[in-house]
């Protein structure tokens, strides 16, 4: 359906996204990493139940939750 509507979609494992954002945060590039994700209208995350949150992940997720849908 998204292809028919010409929407940009990113499908990836949740752990991969969290790791990518953690590296960006450590390297002071979190804002740029989130900006790259903004080009997608839909993010499909796999294995969300297997991700555990630590303090760094929580701060990343709180930041991402503030983005408008």
PQR file of N, CA, C, O and H, with PARSE charges and radii, in Angstrom:
ATOM      1  N   UNK A   1       0.810  -1.186   0.000 -0.4000 1.5000
ATOM      2  CA  UNK A   1       0.000   0.000   0.000 -0.0000 2.0000
ATOM      3  C   UNK A   1       0.865   1.267   0.000  0.5500 1.7000
ATOM      4  O   UNK A   1       0.569   2.223  -0.717 -0.5500 1.4000
ATOM      5  N   UNK A   2       1.932   1.270   0.805 -0.4000 1.5000
ATOM      6  CA  UNK A   2       2.796   2.453   0.861 -0.0000 2.0000
ATOM      7  C   UNK A   2       3.480   2.707  -0.476  0.5500 1.7000
ATOM      8  O   UNK A   2       3.705   3.856  -0.854 -0.5500 1.4000
ATOM      9  H   UNK A   2       2.173   0.493   1.387  0.4000 1.0000
ATOM     10  N   UNK A   3       3.808   1.637  -1.189 -0.4000 1.5000
ATOM     11  CA  UNK A   3       4.446   1.813  -2.494 -0.0000 2.0000
ATOM     12  C   UNK A   3       3.475   2.449  -3.474  0.5500 1.7000
ATOM     13  O   UNK A   3       3.863   3.284  -4.291 -0.5500 1.4000
ATOM     14  H   UNK A   3       3.625   0.703  -0.882  0.4000 1.0000
ATOM     15  N   UNK A   4       2.229   2.057  -3.392 -0.4000 1.5000
ATOM     16  CA  UNK A   4       1.211   2.634  -4.262 -0.0000 2.0000
ATOM     17  C   UNK A   4       1.039   4.121  -3.950  0.5500 1.7000
ATOM     18  O   UNK A   4       0.837   4.936  -4.851 -0.5500 1.4000
ATOM     19  H   UNK A   4       1.913   1.379  -2.728  0.4000 1.0000
ATOM     20  N   UNK A   5       1.122   4.460  -2.673 -0.4000 1.5000
ATOM     21  CA  UNK A   5       0.955   5.845  -2.249 -0.0000 2.0000
ATOM     22  C   UNK A   5       2.262   6.623  -2.344  0.5500 1.7000
ATOM     23  O   UNK A   5       2.291   7.816  -2.043 -0.5500 1.4000
ATOM     24  H   UNK A   5       1.287   3.798  -1.942  0.4000 1.0000
ATOM     25  N   UNK A   6       3.345   5.964  -2.760 -0.4000 1.5000
ATOM     26  CA  UNK A   6       4.671   6.580  -2.920 -0.0000 2.0000
ATOM     27  C   UNK A   6       5.175   7.209  -1.626  0.5500 1.7000
ATOM     28  O   UNK A   6       5.620   8.356  -1.602 -0.5500 1.4000
ATOM     29  H   UNK A   6       3.321   4.995  -3.005  0.4000 1.0000
ATOM     30  N   UNK A   7       5.094   6.441  -0.572 -0.4000 1.5000
ATOM     31  CA  UNK A   7       5.607   6.864   0.730 -0.0000 2.0000
ATOM     32  C   UNK A   7       6.982   6.240   0.944  0.5500 1.7000
ATOM     33  O   UNK A   7       7.229   5.108   0.530 -0.5500 1.4000
ATOM     34  H   UNK A   7       4.733   5.509  -0.592  0.4000 1.0000
ATOM     35  N   UNK A   8       7.867   6.983   1.589 -0.4000 1.5000
ATOM     36  CA  UNK A   8       9.195   6.457   1.912 -0.0000 2.0000
ATOM     37  C   UNK A   8       9.093   5.629   3.189  0.5500 1.7000
ATOM     38  O   UNK A   8       8.612   6.108   4.217 -0.5500 1.4000
ATOM     39  H   UNK A   8       7.665   7.903   1.925  0.4000 1.0000
ATOM     40  N   UNK A   9       9.552   4.380   3.110 -0.4000 1.5000
ATOM     41  CA  UNK A   9       9.428   3.439   4.212 -0.0000 2.0000
ATOM     42  C   UNK A   9      10.800   2.886   4.563  0.5500 1.7000
ATOM     43  O   UNK A   9      11.587   2.552   3.677 -0.5500 1.4000
ATOM     44  H   UNK A   9       9.943   3.992   2.275  0.4000 1.0000
ATOM     45  N   UNK A  10      11.087   2.789   5.859 -0.4000 1.5000
ATOM     46  CA  UNK A  10      12.312   2.148   6.333 -0.0000 2.0000
ATOM     47  C   UNK A  10      11.910   0.973   7.199  0.5500 1.7000
ATOM     48  O   UNK A  10      11.162   1.133   8.164 -0.5500 1.4000
ATOM     49  H   UNK A  10      10.448   3.061   6.579  0.4000 1.0000
ATOM     50  N   UNK A  11      12.406  -0.215   6.857 -0.4000 1.5000
ATOM     51  CA  UNK A  11      12.165  -1.419   7.642 -0.0000 2.0000
ATOM     52  C   UNK A  11      13.500  -1.871   8.196  0.5500 1.7000
ATOM     53  O   UNK A  11      14.441  -2.101   7.436 -0.5500 1.4000
ATOM     54  H   UNK A  11      13.013  -0.345   6.073  0.4000 1.0000
ATOM     55  N   UNK A  12      13.595  -2.002   9.508 -0.4000 1.5000
ATOM     56  CA  UNK A  12      14.840  -2.481  10.106 -0.0000 2.0000
ATOM     57  C   UNK A  12      14.552  -3.087  11.475  0.5500 1.7000
ATOM     58  O   UNK A  12      13.478  -2.901  12.047 -0.5500 1.4000
ATOM     59  H   UNK A  12      12.830  -1.815  10.125  0.4000 1.0000
ATOM     60  N   UNK A  13      15.535  -3.810  11.976 -0.4000 1.5000
ATOM     61  CA  UNK A  13      15.403  -4.383  13.313 -0.0000 2.0000
ATOM     62  C   UNK A  13      15.516  -3.275  14.355  0.5500 1.7000
ATOM     63  O   UNK A  13      16.298  -2.337  14.204 -0.5500 1.4000
ATOM     64  H   UNK A  13      16.408  -3.960  11.511  0.4000 1.0000
ATOM     65  N   UNK A  14      14.737  -3.401  15.389 -0.4000 1.5000
ATOM     66  CA  UNK A  14      14.739  -2.412  16.461 -0.0000 2.0000
ATOM     67  C   UNK A  14      16.114  -2.292  17.087  0.5500 1.7000
ATOM     68  O   UNK A  14      16.584  -1.187  17.355 -0.5500 1.4000
ATOM     69  H   UNK A  14      14.102  -4.164  15.511  0.4000 1.0000
ATOM     70  N   UNK A  15      16.760  -3.426  17.320 -0.4000 1.5000
ATOM     71  CA  UNK A  15      18.092  -3.390  17.933 -0.0000 2.0000
ATOM     72  C   UNK A  15      19.071  -2.623  17.054  0.5500 1.7000
ATOM     73  O   UNK A  15      19.921  -1.897  17.571 -0.5500 1.4000
ATOM     74  H   UNK A  15      16.377  -4.324  17.102  0.4000 1.0000
ATOM     75  N   UNK A  16      18.969  -2.767  15.751 -0.4000 1.5000
ATOM     76  CA  UNK A  16      19.849  -2.045  14.831 -0.0000 2.0000
ATOM     77  C   UNK A  16      19.626  -0.548  14.907  0.5500 1.7000
ATOM     78  O   UNK A  16      20.582   0.227  14.897 -0.5500 1.4000
ATOM     79  H   UNK A  16      18.279  -3.356  15.332  0.4000 1.0000
ATOM     80  N   UNK A  17      18.374  -0.140  14.982 -0.4000 1.5000
ATOM     81  CA  UNK A  17      18.068   1.287  15.086 -0.0000 2.0000
ATOM     82  C   UNK A  17      18.574   1.852  16.410  0.5500 1.7000
ATOM     83  O   UNK A  17      19.168   2.929  16.440 -0.5500 1.4000
ATOM     84  H   UNK A  17      17.598  -0.771  14.990  0.4000 1.0000
ATOM     85  N   UNK A  18      18.343   1.132  17.495 -0.4000 1.5000
ATOM     86  CA  UNK A  18      18.792   1.603  18.811 -0.0000 2.0000
ATOM     87  C   UNK A  18      20.316   1.713  18.825  0.5500 1.7000
ATOM     88  O   UNK A  18      20.862   2.699  19.320 -0.5500 1.4000
ATOM     89  H   UNK A  18      17.861   0.256  17.471  0.4000 1.0000
ATOM     90  N   UNK A  19      20.994   0.719  18.292 -0.4000 1.5000
ATOM     91  CA  UNK A  19      22.462   0.760  18.249 -0.0000 2.0000
ATOM     92  C   UNK A  19      22.948   1.936  17.410  0.5500 1.7000
ATOM     93  O   UNK A  19      23.887   2.631  17.798 -0.5500 1.4000
ATOM     94  H   UNK A  19      20.550  -0.082  17.890  0.4000 1.0000
ATOM     95  N   UNK A  20      22.317   2.158  16.270 -0.4000 1.5000
ATOM     96  CA  UNK A  20      22.697   3.275  15.403 -0.0000 2.0000
ATOM     97  C   UNK A  20      22.534   4.611  16.130  0.5500 1.7000
ATOM     98  O   UNK A  20      23.401   5.481  16.047 -0.5500 1.4000
ATOM     99  H   UNK A  20      21.555   1.593  15.955  0.4000 1.0000
ATOM    100  N   UNK A  21      21.422   4.765  16.839 -0.4000 1.5000
ATOM    101  CA  UNK A  21      21.164   6.011  17.560 -0.0000 2.0000
ATOM    102  C   UNK A  21      22.099   6.174  18.761  0.5500 1.7000
ATOM    103  O   UNK A  21      22.495   7.291  19.095 -0.5500 1.4000
ATOM    104  H   UNK A  21      20.717   4.059  16.907  0.4000 1.0000
ATOM    105  N   UNK A  22      22.448   5.070  19.404 -0.4000 1.5000
ATOM    106  CA  UNK A  22      23.395   5.152  20.524 -0.0000 2.0000
ATOM    107  C   UNK A  22      24.774   5.596  20.043  0.5500 1.7000
ATOM    108  O   UNK A  22      25.419   6.429  20.680 -0.5500 1.4000
ATOM    109  H   UNK A  22      22.127   4.163  19.133  0.4000 1.0000
ATOM    110  N   UNK A  23      25.224   5.041  18.921 -0.4000 1.5000
ATOM    111  CA  UNK A  23      26.517   5.451  18.358 -0.0000 2.0000
ATOM    112  C   UNK A  23      26.475   6.927  17.988  0.5500 1.7000
ATOM    113  O   UNK A  23      27.410   7.673  18.280 -0.5500 1.4000
ATOM    114  H   UNK A  23      24.700   4.364  18.403  0.4000 1.0000
ATOM    115  N   UNK A  24      25.395   7.345  17.349 -0.4000 1.5000
ATOM    116  CA  UNK A  24      25.253   8.758  16.967 -0.0000 2.0000
ATOM    117  C   UNK A  24      25.280   9.655  18.200  0.5500 1.7000
ATOM    118  O   UNK A  24      25.883  10.727  18.176 -0.5500 1.4000
ATOM    119  H   UNK A  24      24.635   6.740  17.112  0.4000 1.0000
ATOM    120  N   UNK A  25      24.637   9.225  19.262 -0.4000 1.5000
ATOM    121  CA  UNK A  25      24.619  10.017  20.498 -0.0000 2.0000
ATOM    122  C   UNK A  25      26.022  10.129  21.086  0.5500 1.7000
ATOM    123  O   UNK A  25      26.440  11.211  21.496 -0.5500 1.4000
ATOM    124  H   UNK A  25      24.147   8.353  19.281  0.4000 1.0000
ATOM    125  N   UNK A  26      26.749   9.013  21.130 -0.4000 1.5000
ATOM    126  CA  UNK A  26      28.117   9.032  21.655 -0.0000 2.0000
ATOM    127  C   UNK A  26      29.022   9.933  20.832  0.5500 1.7000
ATOM    128  O   UNK A  26      29.919  10.584  21.367 -0.5500 1.4000
ATOM    129  H   UNK A  26      26.409   8.133  20.797  0.4000 1.0000
ATOM    130  N   UNK A  27      28.780   9.967  19.524 -0.4000 1.5000
ATOM    131  CA  UNK A  27      29.612  10.765  18.616 -0.0000 2.0000
ATOM    132  C   UNK A  27      29.044  12.173  18.411  0.5500 1.7000
ATOM    133  O   UNK A  27      29.474  12.905  17.520 -0.5500 1.4000
ATOM    134  H   UNK A  27      28.051   9.438  19.090  0.4000 1.0000
ATOM    135  N   UNK A  28      28.079  12.532  19.245 -0.4000 1.5000
ATOM    136  CA  UNK A  28      27.433  13.852  19.203 -0.0000 2.0000
ATOM    137  C   UNK A  28      26.757  14.132  17.861  0.5500 1.7000
ATOM    138  O   UNK A  28      26.734  15.268  17.389 -0.5500 1.4000
ATOM    139  H   UNK A  28      27.730  11.937  19.969  0.4000 1.0000
ATOM    140  N   UNK A  29      26.217  13.096  17.269 -0.4000 1.5000
ATOM    141  CA  UNK A  29      25.536  13.249  15.986 -0.0000 2.0000
ATOM    142  C   UNK A  29      24.092  12.794  16.027  0.5500 1.7000
ATOM    143  O   UNK A  29      23.526  12.424  14.999 -0.5500 1.4000
ATOM    144  H   UNK A  29      26.236  12.172  17.653  0.4000 1.0000
ATOM    145  N   UNK A  30      23.484  12.817  17.218 -0.4000 1.5000
ATOM    146  CA  UNK A  30      22.110  12.326  17.354 -0.0000 2.0000
ATOM    147  C   UNK A  30      21.124  13.157  16.533  0.5500 1.7000
ATOM    148  O   UNK A  30      20.235  12.605  15.884 -0.5500 1.4000
ATOM    149  H   UNK A  30      23.944  13.118  18.053  0.4000 1.0000
ATOM    150  N   UNK A  31      21.277  14.454  16.560 -0.4000 1.5000
ATOM    151  CA  UNK A  31      20.366  15.322  15.796 -0.0000 2.0000
ATOM    152  C   UNK A  31      20.420  14.993  14.302  0.5500 1.7000
ATOM    153  O   UNK A  31      19.382  14.928  13.643 -0.5500 1.4000
ATOM    154  H   UNK A  31      21.999  14.902  17.087  0.4000 1.0000
ATOM    155  N   UNK A  32      21.614  14.789  13.774 -0.4000 1.5000
ATOM    156  CA  UNK A  32      21.771  14.444  12.351 -0.0000 2.0000
ATOM    157  C   UNK A  32      21.162  13.078  12.052  0.5500 1.7000
ATOM    158  O   UNK A  32      20.542  12.892  11.005 -0.5500 1.4000
ATOM    159  H   UNK A  32      22.457  14.842  14.310  0.4000 1.0000
ATOM    160  N   UNK A  33      21.335  12.126  12.960 -0.4000 1.5000
ATOM    161  CA  UNK A  33      20.775  10.785  12.760 -0.0000 2.0000
ATOM    162  C   UNK A  33      19.252  10.831  12.748  0.5500 1.7000
ATOM    163  O   UNK A  33      18.611  10.151  11.946 -0.5500 1.4000
ATOM    164  H   UNK A  33      21.839  12.277  13.810  0.4000 1.0000
ATOM    165  N   UNK A  34      18.681  11.623  13.629 -0.4000 1.5000
ATOM    166  CA  UNK A  34      17.221  11.757  13.666 -0.0000 2.0000
ATOM    167  C   UNK A  34      16.727  12.487  12.422  0.5500 1.7000
ATOM    168  O   UNK A  34      15.667  12.158  11.891 -0.5500 1.4000
ATOM    169  H   UNK A  34      19.201  12.175  14.280  0.4000 1.0000
ATOM    170  N   UNK A  35      17.473  13.459  11.963 -0.4000 1.5000
ATOM    171  CA  UNK A  35      17.110  14.179  10.742 -0.0000 2.0000
ATOM    172  C   UNK A  35      17.077  13.227   9.546  0.5500 1.7000
ATOM    173  O   UNK A  35      16.198  13.333   8.690 -0.5500 1.4000
ATOM    174  H   UNK A  35      18.335  13.727  12.395  0.4000 1.0000
ATOM    175  N   UNK A  36      18.029  12.301   9.486 -0.4000 1.5000
ATOM    176  CA  UNK A  36      18.034  11.301   8.405 -0.0000 2.0000
ATOM    177  C   UNK A  36      16.783  10.433   8.467  0.5500 1.7000
ATOM    178  O   UNK A  36      16.222  10.071   7.432 -0.5500 1.4000
ATOM    179  H   UNK A  36      18.743  12.215  10.181  0.4000 1.0000
ATOM    180  N   UNK A  37      16.349  10.102   9.672 -0.4000 1.5000
ATOM    181  CA  UNK A  37      15.139   9.287   9.816 -0.0000 2.0000
ATOM    182  C   UNK A  37      13.884  10.069   9.440  0.5500 1.7000
ATOM    183  O   UNK A  37      12.882   9.479   9.036 -0.5500 1.4000
ATOM    184  H   UNK A  37      16.805  10.397  10.512  0.4000 1.0000
ATOM    185  N   UNK A  38      13.935  11.377   9.568 -0.4000 1.5000
ATOM    186  CA  UNK A  38      12.774  12.216   9.249 -0.0000 2.0000
ATOM    187  C   UNK A  38      12.354  12.137   7.787  0.5500 1.7000
ATOM    188  O   UNK A  38      11.222  12.492   7.456 -0.5500 1.4000
ATOM    189  H   UNK A  38      14.749  11.856   9.896  0.4000 1.0000
ATOM    190  N   UNK A  39      13.235  11.684   6.910 -0.4000 1.5000
ATOM    191  CA  UNK A  39      12.872  11.621   5.491 -0.0000 2.0000
ATOM    192  C   UNK A  39      11.904  10.471   5.195  0.5500 1.7000
ATOM    193  O   UNK A  39      11.324  10.407   4.111 -0.5500 1.4000
ATOM    194  H   UNK A  39      14.154  11.396   7.179  0.4000 1.0000
ATOM    195  N   UNK A  40      11.736   9.576   6.153 -0.4000 1.5000
ATOM    196  CA  UNK A  40      10.806   8.455   5.982 -0.0000 2.0000
ATOM    197  C   UNK A  40       9.453   8.807   6.584  0.5500 1.7000
ATOM    198  O   UNK A  40       9.375   9.377   7.672 -0.5500 1.4000
ATOM    199  H   UNK A  40      12.207   9.628   7.033  0.4000 1.0000
ATOM    200  N   UNK A  41       8.394   8.463   5.869 -0.4000 1.5000
ATOM    201  CA  UNK A  41       7.053   8.688   6.385 -0.0000 2.0000
ATOM    202  C   UNK A  41       6.603   7.531   7.283  0.5500 1.7000
ATOM    203  O   UNK A  41       5.673   7.673   8.077 -0.5500 1.4000
ATOM    204  H   UNK A  41       8.457   8.000   4.985  0.4000 1.0000
ATOM    205  N   UNK A  42       7.281   6.380   7.144 -0.4000 1.5000
ATOM    206  CA  UNK A  42       6.897   5.199   7.921 -0.0000 2.0000
ATOM    207  C   UNK A  42       8.144   4.432   8.324  0.5500 1.7000
ATOM    208  O   UNK A  42       8.978   4.101   7.481 -0.5500 1.4000
ATOM    209  H   UNK A  42       8.036   6.265   6.500  0.4000 1.0000
ATOM    210  N   UNK A  43       8.270   4.150   9.612 -0.4000 1.5000
ATOM    211  CA  UNK A  43       9.335   3.287  10.124 -0.0000 2.0000
ATOM    212  C   UNK A  43       8.693   1.997  10.607  0.5500 1.7000
ATOM    213  O   UNK A  43       7.796   2.018  11.449 -0.5500 1.4000
ATOM    214  H   UNK A  43       7.593   4.419  10.297  0.4000 1.0000
ATOM    215  N   UNK A  44       9.158   0.874  10.072 -0.4000 1.5000
ATOM    216  CA  UNK A  44       8.671  -0.429  10.514 -0.0000 2.0000
ATOM    217  C   UNK A  44       9.812  -1.081  11.273  0.5500 1.7000
ATOM    218  O   UNK A  44      10.874  -1.348  10.711 -0.5500 1.4000
ATOM    219  H   UNK A  44       9.887   0.857   9.388  0.4000 1.0000
ATOM    220  N   UNK A  45       9.580  -1.338  12.570 -0.4000 1.5000
ATOM    221  CA  UNK A  45      10.617  -1.890  13.429 -0.0000 2.0000
ATOM    222  C   UNK A  45      10.257  -3.320  13.809  0.5500 1.7000
ATOM    223  O   UNK A  45       9.140  -3.599  14.246 -0.5500 1.4000
ATOM    224  H   UNK A  45       8.717  -1.121  13.026  0.4000 1.0000
ATOM    225  N   UNK A  46      11.218  -4.218  13.636 -0.4000 1.5000
ATOM    226  CA  UNK A  46      11.040  -5.634  13.917 -0.0000 2.0000
ATOM    227  C   UNK A  46      11.698  -5.971  15.249  0.5500 1.7000
ATOM    228  O   UNK A  46      12.687  -5.343  15.625 -0.5500 1.4000
ATOM    229  H   UNK A  46      12.125  -3.991  13.282  0.4000 1.0000
ATOM    230  N   UNK A  47      11.171  -6.937  15.954 -0.4000 1.5000
ATOM    231  CA  UNK A  47      11.732  -7.450  17.209 -0.0000 2.0000
ATOM    232  C   UNK A  47      11.660  -6.457  18.344  0.5500 1.7000
ATOM    233  O   UNK A  47      12.541  -6.453  19.204 -0.5500 1.4000
ATOM    234  H   UNK A  47      10.367  -7.447  15.648  0.4000 1.0000
ATOM    235  N   UNK A  48      10.657  -5.628  18.378 -0.4000 1.5000
ATOM    236  CA  UNK A  48      10.576  -4.600  19.415 -0.0000 2.0000
ATOM    237  C   UNK A  48      10.487  -5.195  20.823  0.5500 1.7000
ATOM    238  O   UNK A  48      10.927  -4.561  21.782 -0.5500 1.4000
ATOM    239  H   UNK A  48       9.942  -5.631  17.680  0.4000 1.0000
ATOM    240  N   UNK A  49       9.939  -6.371  20.961 -0.4000 1.5000
ATOM    241  CA  UNK A  49       9.801  -6.991  22.281 -0.0000 2.0000
ATOM    242  C   UNK A  49      11.137  -7.431  22.867  0.5500 1.7000
ATOM    243  O   UNK A  49      11.235  -7.642  24.076 -0.5500 1.4000
ATOM    244  H   UNK A  49       9.582  -6.886  20.181  0.4000 1.0000
ATOM    245  N   UNK A  50      12.160  -7.573  22.042 -0.4000 1.5000
ATOM    246  CA  UNK A  50      13.444  -8.083  22.504 -0.0000 2.0000
ATOM    247  C   UNK A  50      14.423  -6.990  22.911  0.5500 1.7000
ATOM    248  O   UNK A  50      15.553  -7.290  23.297 -0.5500 1.4000
ATOM    249  H   UNK A  50      12.080  -7.402  21.060  0.4000 1.0000
ATOM    250  N   UNK A  51      14.018  -5.753  22.833 -0.4000 1.5000
ATOM    251  CA  UNK A  51      14.919  -4.655  23.166 -0.0000 2.0000
ATOM    252  C   UNK A  51      14.738  -4.297  24.628  0.5500 1.7000
ATOM    253  O   UNK A  51      13.618  -4.101  25.100 -0.5500 1.4000
ATOM    254  H   UNK A  51      13.100  -5.509  22.520  0.4000 1.0000
ATOM    255  N   UNK A  52      15.852  -4.216  25.339 -0.4000 1.5000
ATOM    256  CA  UNK A  52      15.793  -3.753  26.723 -0.0000 2.0000
ATOM    257  C   UNK A  52      16.273  -2.309  26.757  0.5500 1.7000
ATOM    258  O   UNK A  52      17.143  -1.915  25.980 -0.5500 1.4000
ATOM    259  H   UNK A  52      16.762  -4.376  24.956  0.4000 1.0000
ATOM    260  N   UNK A  53      15.713  -1.543  27.645 -0.4000 1.5000
ATOM    261  CA  UNK A  53      16.071  -0.128  27.723 -0.0000 2.0000
ATOM    262  C   UNK A  53      17.083   0.095  28.839  0.5500 1.7000
ATOM    263  O   UNK A  53      16.901  -0.374  29.963 -0.5500 1.4000
ATOM    264  H   UNK A  53      15.007  -1.863  28.276  0.4000 1.0000
ATOM    265  N   UNK A  54      18.137   0.807  28.518 -0.4000 1.5000
ATOM    266  CA  UNK A  54      19.018   1.325  29.550 -0.0000 2.0000
ATOM    267  C   UNK A  54      18.859   2.843  29.542  0.5500 1.7000
ATOM    268  O   UNK A  54      18.012   3.361  28.814 -0.5500 1.4000
ATOM    269  H   UNK A  54      18.285   1.188  27.605  0.4000 1.0000
ATOM    270  N   UNK A  55      19.631   3.550  30.314 -0.4000 1.5000
ATOM    271  CA  UNK A  55      19.463   5.006  30.424 -0.0000 2.0000
ATOM    272  C   UNK A  55      19.644   5.706  29.077  0.5500 1.7000
ATOM    273  O   UNK A  55      18.879   6.614  28.753 -0.5500 1.4000
ATOM    274  H   UNK A  55      20.319   3.129  30.905  0.4000 1.0000
ATOM    275  N   UNK A  56      20.648   5.300  28.285 -0.4000 1.5000
ATOM    276  CA  UNK A  56      20.898   5.946  26.992 -0.0000 2.0000
ATOM    277  C   UNK A  56      19.742   5.709  26.029  0.5500 1.7000
ATOM    278  O   UNK A  56      19.318   6.623  25.323 -0.5500 1.4000
ATOM    279  H   UNK A  56      21.269   4.562  28.549  0.4000 1.0000
ATOM    280  N   UNK A  57      19.237   4.488  26.003 -0.4000 1.5000
ATOM    281  CA  UNK A  57      18.132   4.178  25.103 -0.0000 2.0000
ATOM    282  C   UNK A  57      16.878   4.946  25.495  0.5500 1.7000
ATOM    283  O   UNK A  57      16.125   5.399  24.633 -0.5500 1.4000
ATOM    284  H   UNK A  57      19.582   3.745  26.576  0.4000 1.0000
ATOM    285  N   UNK A  58      16.656   5.090  26.785 -0.4000 1.5000
ATOM    286  CA  UNK A  58      15.482   5.813  27.254 -0.0000 2.0000
ATOM    287  C   UNK A  58      15.535   7.262  26.810  0.5500 1.7000
ATOM    288  O   UNK A  58      14.520   7.813  26.385 -0.5500 1.4000
ATOM    289  H   UNK A  58      17.268   4.721  27.486  0.4000 1.0000
ATOM    290  N   UNK A  59      16.700   7.891  26.899 -0.4000 1.5000
ATOM    291  CA  UNK A  59      16.798   9.290  26.482 -0.0000 2.0000
ATOM    292  C   UNK A  59      16.600   9.433  24.986  0.5500 1.7000
ATOM    293  O   UNK A  59      16.043  10.430  24.529 -0.5500 1.4000
ATOM    294  H   UNK A  59      17.525   7.443  27.244  0.4000 1.0000
ATOM    295  N   UNK A  60      17.053   8.441  24.209 -0.4000 1.5000
ATOM    296  CA  UNK A  60      16.836   8.470  22.761 -0.0000 2.0000
ATOM    297  C   UNK A  60      15.359   8.303  22.457  0.5500 1.7000
ATOM    298  O   UNK A  60      14.823   9.020  21.612 -0.5500 1.4000
ATOM    299  H   UNK A  60      17.505   7.630  24.581  0.4000 1.0000
ATOM    300  N   UNK A  61      14.685   7.367  23.131 -0.4000 1.5000
ATOM    301  CA  UNK A  61      13.282   7.128  22.831 -0.0000 2.0000
ATOM    302  C   UNK A  61      12.401   8.297  23.268  0.5500 1.7000
ATOM    303  O   UNK A  61      11.411   8.602  22.603 -0.5500 1.4000
ATOM    304  H   UNK A  61      15.120   6.785  23.817  0.4000 1.0000
ATOM    305  N   UNK A  62      12.741   8.946  24.358 -0.4000 1.5000
ATOM    306  CA  UNK A  62      11.965  10.108  24.789 -0.0000 2.0000
ATOM    307  C   UNK A  62      12.092  11.213  23.748  0.5500 1.7000
ATOM    308  O   UNK A  62      11.114  11.889  23.428 -0.5500 1.4000
ATOM    309  H   UNK A  62      13.545   8.699  24.898  0.4000 1.0000
ATOM    310  N   UNK A  63      13.285  11.393  23.228 -0.4000 1.5000
ATOM    311  CA  UNK A  63      13.513  12.407  22.202 -0.0000 2.0000
ATOM    312  C   UNK A  63      12.703  12.087  20.951  0.5500 1.7000
ATOM    313  O   UNK A  63      12.069  12.972  20.376 -0.5500 1.4000
ATOM    314  H   UNK A  63      14.080  10.844  23.488  0.4000 1.0000
ATOM    315  N   UNK A  64      12.722  10.833  20.531 -0.4000 1.5000
ATOM    316  CA  UNK A  64      12.032  10.433  19.310 -0.0000 2.0000
ATOM    317  C   UNK A  64      10.513  10.536  19.490  0.5500 1.7000
ATOM    318  O   UNK A  64       9.803  10.851  18.535 -0.5500 1.4000
ATOM    319  H   UNK A  64      13.237  10.114  20.998  0.4000 1.0000
ATOM    320  N   UNK A  65      10.010  10.276  20.691 -0.4000 1.5000
ATOM    321  CA  UNK A  65       8.572  10.348  20.943 -0.0000 2.0000
ATOM    322  C   UNK A  65       8.027  11.754  20.797  0.5500 1.7000
ATOM    323  O   UNK A  65       6.821  11.923  20.614 -0.5500 1.4000
ATOM    324  H   UNK A  65      10.587  10.020  21.467  0.4000 1.0000
ATOM    325  N   UNK A  66       8.856  12.744  20.870 -0.4000 1.5000
ATOM    326  CA  UNK A  66       8.405  14.129  20.763 -0.0000 2.0000
ATOM    327  C   UNK A  66       8.199  14.574  19.329  0.5500 1.7000
ATOM    328  O   UNK A  66       7.665  15.657  19.089 -0.5500 1.4000
ATOM    329  H   UNK A  66       9.835  12.606  21.019  0.4000 1.0000
ATOM    330  N   UNK A  67       8.613  13.757  18.372 -0.4000 1.5000
ATOM    331  CA  UNK A  67       8.441  14.094  16.957 -0.0000 2.0000
ATOM    332  C   UNK A  67       6.988  13.940  16.566  0.5500 1.7000
ATOM    333  O   UNK A  67       6.342  12.990  17.006 -0.5500 1.4000
ATOM    334  H   UNK A  67       9.047  12.877  18.568  0.4000 1.0000
ATOM    335  N   UNK A  68       6.450  14.835  15.759 -0.4000 1.5000
ATOM    336  CA  UNK A  68       5.066  14.693  15.297 -0.0000 2.0000
ATOM    337  C   UNK A  68       4.934  13.528  14.328  0.5500 1.7000
ATOM    338  O   UNK A  68       5.872  13.203  13.600 -0.5500 1.4000
ATOM    339  H   UNK A  68       6.975  15.607  15.401  0.4000 1.0000
ATOM    340  N   UNK A  69       3.778  12.910  14.324 -0.4000 1.5000
ATOM    341  CA  UNK A  69       3.529  11.794  13.416 -0.0000 2.0000
ATOM    342  C   UNK A  69       3.128  12.265  12.059  0.5500 1.7000
ATOM    343  O   UNK A  69       2.880  11.449  11.171 -0.5500 1.4000
ATOM    344  H   UNK A  69       3.016  13.173  14.915  0.4000 1.0000
TER
END
